[in-house]
Amino acid sequence: MITGLIGAGGGFLIIPALVNLLKLPMKTAVGTSLVIISINSLMGFLFSLPHTSVQWGFLLSIASIAIIGILIGSYLSTKIKASKLKPAFGWFVLVMGIYIIVKETLLH
């Protein structure tokens, strides 16, 4: 509900909640988060569709890249242990947070 209301990307809120509050394994939490984000994105797209023009060629090219990423990610998920994934996700969120703070405060 929070990610839908504030328009947050979702993963950085949903994954820690699923892991810490619901005690889901990290890989399950990531997959669940991706489903939630996909549903949020699809609903936003469908509700805004009548009010905007869509560049279908661009949309299909981005969707194709995303599908390739899904296939690569699915393969890599079989090779990466969950115990390594949790700290890597934490570091990624930290680095992205610092980047956003720097970008918004120093570059504007």
C-alpha positions in Angstrom: 0.0 0.0 0.0 2.8 2.4 0.9 4.7 1.8 -2.4 1.5 2.5 -4.3 0.7 5.7 -2.4 4.1 7.3 -2.5 5.2 6.0 -5.9 8.3 4.4 -4.5 10.2 1.8 -6.6 9.1 -0.8 -4.2 12.0 -3.2 -3.9 13.8 -1.3 -1.2 10.7 -1.2 1.0 9.0 -4.5 0.1 12.0 -6.8 0.3 13.1 -5.9 3.8 9.5 -6.1 5.0 9.1 -9.6 3.5 12.4 -10.8 4.9 12.1 -9.2 8.4 8.4 -9.2 9.1 7.2 -12.3 7.2 10.5 -14.2 7.6 10.5 -15.1 3.9 13.8 -16.4 2.4 15.7 -13.7 0.5 15.1 -15.3 -3.0 11.4 -15.7 -2.3 11.2 -12.1 -1.1 12.9 -10.8 -4.2 10.5 -12.8 -6.5 7.5 -11.7 -4.5 8.7 -8.1 -4.7 9.0 -8.3 -8.4 5.5 -9.6 -8.8 4.2 -6.8 -6.6 6.1 -4.2 -8.6 4.9 -5.7 -11.9 1.3 -5.5 -10.7 1.7 -1.9 -9.6 3.4 -0.9 -12.9 0.7 -2.7 -15.0 -2.1 -1.0 -13.1 -0.4 2.4 -13.5 0.0 1.8 -17.2 -3.5 0.6 -17.8 -5.1 3.5 -15.9 -3.0 6.1 -17.7 -3.4 4.5 -21.1 -6.5 6.4 -22.1 -4.9 9.8 -21.1 -1.5 9.5 -22.9 0.0 8.5 -26.2 2.3 5.4 -26.1 5.4 5.0 -28.2 4.8 1.3 -28.8 8.1 0.7 -30.6 10.1 2.1 -27.6 7.9 0.2 -25.2 8.5 -3.1 -27.0 12.2 -2.5 -27.2 12.4 -1.9 -23.4 10.1 -4.9 -22.8 12.5 -7.0 -24.9 15.5 -5.9 -22.9 13.6 -6.6 -19.7 12.7 -10.1 -20.8 16.4 -10.8 -21.6 17.2 -9.5 -18.1 14.6 -11.8 -16.6 16.1 -14.8 -18.3 19.7 -13.9 -17.3 18.5 -13.2 -13.7 16.7 -16.5 -13.5 19.8 -18.3 -14.5 22.0 -16.4 -12.1 19.6 -17.0 -9.2 20.4 -20.7 -9.4 24.1 -19.9 -9.0 24.0 -17.3 -6.2 23.5 -18.4 -2.6 20.8 -16.5 -0.6 23.4 -15.8 2.2 25.4 -13.7 -0.4 22.3 -12.1 -1.9 21.1 -10.4 1.3 24.3 -8.3 2.0 24.7 -7.5 -1.7 21.2 -6.1 -1.8 21.9 -4.1 1.3 25.0 -2.6 -0.2 23.2 -1.9 -3.5 20.4 0.0 -1.6 23.0 2.0 0.4 25.0 2.9 -2.7 21.9 3.9 -4.6 20.6 6.0 -1.6 23.9 7.8 -1.5 23.9 8.4 -5.2 20.3 9.8 -5.1 21.2 12.1 -2.1 24.3 13.4 -3.9 22.5 13.9 -7.2 19.6 15.8 -5.6 21.5 18.0 -3.2 24.8 18.7 -5.0 23.8 18.7 -8.7 20.6 20.9 -8.4 
